[in-house]
Amino acid sequence: MPFPKAYGVVSFDASSPTLVSSYNVASVTDNGRTDSRRVNFTANMSGTNYVVILTPTYASYDNSIDPFYVYSRAADHFIVSREMSFVVFGALAT
């Protein structure tokens, strides 16, 4: 049975992103774009071939909600759009 290798909830506060209820996540930072956050792992994944499952966590409903997605993946981080909950499945580096 596969177990999550990382999980958490990322806020989308424009001034300072926060991370709550996390596992294997060192930090979340502004990615230099107004619409993305970088989630940094505590323990690296074995490569970039891992799965990130996202769920939106918007504070209020808006008919014009933009889609959310993973911009990119690296062994030590991934970059996402919007505020969301996430779970990561894959292999950790040894």
VOTOR-552811 format. One record per residue (C-alpha): residue in three letters; residue number from 1; x, y, z. Coordinates in Angstrom, 2 decimals, m for minus. Example, Ala and Ser with C-alpha at 12.3 -4.5 7.8 and 13.67 -1.06 7.14 Angstrom:
// VOTOR-552811
<site r="ala" k="1" x="12.30" y="m4.50" z="7.80"/>
<site r="ser" k="2" x="13.67" y="m1.06" z="7.14"/>
END
This chain:
// VOTOR-552811
<site r="met" k="1" x="0.00" y="0.00" z="0.00"/>
<site r="pro" k="2" x="1.48" y="3.39" z="m0.93"/>
<site r="phe" k="3" x="1.76" y="5.93" z="1.84"/>
<site r="pro" k="4" x="1.84" y="9.73" z="1.45"/>
<site r="lys" k="5" x="5.38" y="11.10" z="1.31"/>
<site r="ala" k="6" x="4.26" y="14.66" z="2.05"/>
<site r="tyr" k="7" x="1.05" y="16.56" z="2.73"/>
<site r="gly" k="8" x="m0.17" y="19.94" z="3.92"/>
<site r="val" k="9" x="m2.39" y="22.96" z="3.39"/>
<site r="val" k="10" x="m0.93" y="26.06" z="1.69"/>
<site r="ser" k="11" x="m2.52" y="29.47" z="2.24"/>
<site r="phe" k="12" x="m2.50" y="32.05" z="m0.48"/>
<site r="asp" k="13" x="m1.97" y="35.15" z="1.63"/>
<site r="ala" k="14" x="m0.26" y="37.56" z="m0.77"/>
<site r="ser" k="15" x="1.99" y="39.02" z="1.93"/>
<site r="ser" k="16" x="3.26" y="35.78" z="3.50"/>
<site r="pro" k="17" x="2.22" y="32.26" z="2.48"/>
<site r="thr" k="18" x="1.73" y="29.82" z="5.33"/>
<site r="leu" k="19" x="1.67" y="26.08" z="5.65"/>
<site r="val" k="20" x="m0.47" y="24.16" z="8.16"/>
<site r="ser" k="21" x="m0.95" y="20.52" z="9.08"/>
<site r="ser" k="22" x="2.13" y="19.47" z="7.16"/>
<site r="tyr" k="23" x="4.36" y="16.40" z="6.93"/>
<site r="asn" k="24" x="7.77" y="16.28" z="5.18"/>
<site r="val" k="25" x="7.54" y="19.96" z="4.21"/>
<site r="ala" k="26" x="10.29" y="22.35" z="5.31"/>
<site r="ser" k="27" x="8.62" y="25.54" z="4.11"/>
<site r="val" k="28" x="6.36" y="27.23" z="1.61"/>
<site r="thr" k="29" x="7.64" y="30.35" z="m0.14"/>
<site r="asp" k="30" x="6.49" y="32.90" z="m2.67"/>
<site r="asn" k="31" x="7.77" y="31.72" z="m6.03"/>
<site r="gly" k="32" x="8.35" y="35.24" z="m7.35"/>
<site r="arg" k="33" x="5.02" y="35.20" z="m9.19"/>
<site r="thr" k="34" x="1.79" y="36.48" z="m7.72"/>
<site r="asp" k="35" x="m0.02" y="33.26" z="m8.59"/>
<site r="ser" k="36" x="2.27" y="30.49" z="m7.32"/>
<site r="arg" k="37" x="3.87" y="29.00" z="m4.23"/>
<site r="arg" k="38" x="6.95" y="26.78" z="m3.89"/>
<site r="val" k="39" x="6.54" y="23.86" z="m1.47"/>
<site r="asn" k="40" x="9.98" y="22.73" z="m0.20"/>
<site r="phe" k="41" x="10.41" y="19.16" z="1.08"/>
<site r="thr" k="42" x="12.27" y="18.22" z="4.25"/>
<site r="ala" k="43" x="13.39" y="14.91" z="2.67"/>
<site r="asn" k="44" x="13.88" y="14.90" z="m1.10"/>
<site r="met" k="45" x="11.91" y="12.70" z="m3.42"/>
<site r="ser" k="46" x="13.95" y="10.23" z="m5.53"/>
<site r="gly" k="47" x="13.32" y="12.30" z="m8.68"/>
<site r="thr" k="48" x="10.60" y="14.25" z="m10.43"/>
<site r="asn" k="49" x="8.34" y="11.30" z="m11.23"/>
<site r="tyr" k="50" x="5.94" y="11.65" z="m8.28"/>
<site r="val" k="51" x="2.25" y="12.43" z="m8.02"/>
<site r="val" k="52" x="0.82" y="15.56" z="m6.38"/>
<site r="ile" k="53" x="m2.90" y="15.48" z="m5.65"/>
<site r="leu" k="54" x="m4.44" y="18.94" z="m5.09"/>
<site r="thr" k="55" x="m7.71" y="20.09" z="m3.56"/>
<site r="pro" k="56" x="m8.71" y="23.78" z="m3.51"/>
<site r="thr" k="57" x="m9.21" y="25.43" z="m0.11"/>
<site r="tyr" k="58" x="m10.69" y="28.78" z="m1.07"/>
<site r="ala" k="59" x="m11.97" y="30.85" z="1.85"/>
<site r="ser" k="60" x="m14.98" y="32.06" z="m0.13"/>
<site r="tyr" k="61" x="m16.84" y="30.96" z="m3.25"/>
<site r="asp" k="62" x="m16.30" y="32.92" z="m6.44"/>
<site r="asn" k="63" x="m17.77" y="32.10" z="m9.86"/>
<site r="ser" k="64" x="m14.51" y="33.16" z="m11.51"/>
<site r="ile" k="65" x="m12.19" y="30.81" z="m9.61"/>
<site r="asp" k="66" x="m9.09" y="30.12" z="m11.65"/>
<site r="pro" k="67" x="m7.92" y="26.52" z="m12.08"/>
<site r="phe" k="68" x="m5.23" y="25.20" z="m9.78"/>
<site r="tyr" k="69" x="m2.36" y="22.98" z="m10.87"/>
<site r="val" k="70" x="1.29" y="21.98" z="m10.37"/>
<site r="tyr" k="71" x="3.60" y="24.25" z="m12.38"/>
<site r="ser" k="72" x="6.68" y="22.08" z="m11.98"/>
<site r="arg" k="73" x="8.26" y="19.31" z="m9.89"/>
<site r="ala" k="74" x="11.82" y="18.83" z="m8.68"/>
<site r="ala" k="75" x="13.27" y="16.32" z="m6.20"/>
<site r="asp" k="76" x="13.35" y="18.94" z="m3.43"/>
<site r="his" k="77" x="10.16" y="20.94" z="m4.19"/>
<site r="phe" k="78" x="7.11" y="21.51" z="m6.35"/>
<site r="ile" k="79" x="5.40" y="24.73" z="m7.44"/>
<site r="val" k="80" x="1.64" y="25.17" z="m7.29"/>
<site r="ser" k="81" x="m0.95" y="27.78" z="m8.09"/>
<site r="arg" k="82" x="m3.52" y="29.05" z="m5.60"/>
<site r="glu" k="83" x="m4.25" y="28.02" z="m2.05"/>
<site r="met" k="84" x="m4.83" y="24.31" z="m1.71"/>
<site r="ser" k="85" x="m4.40" y="21.08" z="0.20"/>
<site r="phe" k="86" x="m1.96" y="18.56" z="m1.22"/>
<site r="val" k="87" x="m0.77" y="14.98" z="m0.86"/>
<site r="val" k="88" x="2.41" y="13.66" z="m2.53"/>
<site r="phe" k="89" x="2.92" y="10.01" z="m3.51"/>
<site r="gly" k="90" x="6.17" y="8.57" z="m4.84"/>
<site r="ala" k="91" x="9.56" y="7.34" z="m3.67"/>
<site r="leu" k="92" x="11.83" y="9.23" z="m1.30"/>
<site r="ala" k="93" x="15.53" y="9.57" z="m2.07"/>
<site r="thr" k="94" x="17.65" y="7.05" z="m0.20"/>
END
